[in-house]
Amino acid sequence: MFSLFKKKPKGFQDITANEFAELKKAKNHVVLDVRSPGELAEGAIPGYKMINFFDFSFKSKISQLDKSKTYLVYCKSGNRSTRACKTMAKMGFENLYNLKGGIGAWNAR
């Protein structure tokens, strides 16, 4: 009965911009930008793949990705990327990292 109250693991890790940069050096990763194309003016992390979180086909596009890879996910502030990571974790992705503070944190490092 008490197992109903146990907190489930969230399925991803929140990381700093410096940790993101370190993980980016490893092989077998994908930098996933979940912002809208109009937000690119704020900058982008090199080597990114863009899948707009608010696009109606977001889940469909995500389902086509290789689940064996590590995903470094970011957005403008870290909120959308948190939601994207939660969605991806529910879909069976295991190696997920969310950039706390989003592109702003990346640009400020």
N, C-alpha and C positions, 0 to 999 in steps of 0.2 A: 504494500500500500504506500509506503513512504517513498518508493522508487519514483512515484509520480512527481515528487517535489525535487528530485535531483536535477541539477542544472546540466543540460546537454552541452558538450563541447561545441564551440561555434564553427569549427571546421576550417579556420584560417587564422593567421597571425597578423596583428597590426605591427608594422615596423616603421622605423624612422627613415628619413631620406638617406642617411649614411648607410644604414643597413640595406636599404633598397639598392644603393649603388654597389655595395659589396656582392649582393646576390646576383646582380646584373652581370657580374664578371664570370659567373659560372656558366657552363654549357647546359643545354637542354631546358632553357627558360623562354618564356614569351612575356614581353612587356605589353600589357593589355590596357589601353586607354578606353575608358567607358564614357567619355564626354561626348558632346555633340560636335560635329565638324566645325561649327561656328566658334567653338572655344579654343581652337588651335592657335589663335592670335596670342593667347597667353603663354604660348610655348608648348613644347612636347618633349618627352623623354626619348632620346635617340633609339631607333629600332622598334618603335611601338607598332602595335596592330590595333586599329580602332574598331570597336564595336559599341555603338551608341546604346547606352543602357535604356534610354527612352524609346528606342526604335521598336516597333511592334514585333519585329523578327529577332529580337535579342536572344531569347531562349533557343530559337532554332539555329542561329549562328553559333552560339556557345556549344550546342550539342554536337557540332561538327568538329570541335577542337579535340586535340589529342590529350586524353586524361593522364597520360604518363609524364607529361611535361610539368614544369614548375611555372606558375603564373604569378607575375608581379603586376598587381592591378592598381590603377590610379584614376583619379578624376580631378575635379577642381579643388575640393576641400577634404575629401576622404569619406563623405557621406554616401554618395552613389557607389563608390568602389566597395564600401562595406556591404551595401545591399547586393551588389553584383557578386561578391565573394560568398555571401550567404546563399544566393541562388545557385551558384556553381557548386558549392559544397553539397547542397541537396541533390544536385545532379550527378554526384559521384566523384567530383574533382577533389584531390587530396592535398596537393601541394600549392596552397594559395597564400599569398602575402599581400596585405593591403597597406598602401602608403598612407600613413597618418599625415594629415595636413595637405594631401594632394599635391598638385603641381606647384602650389605656392611654397610648400615645404621644400620641394625639389629645387625650385629656383633660388631659394634663400640659403641653401647649404653652401 
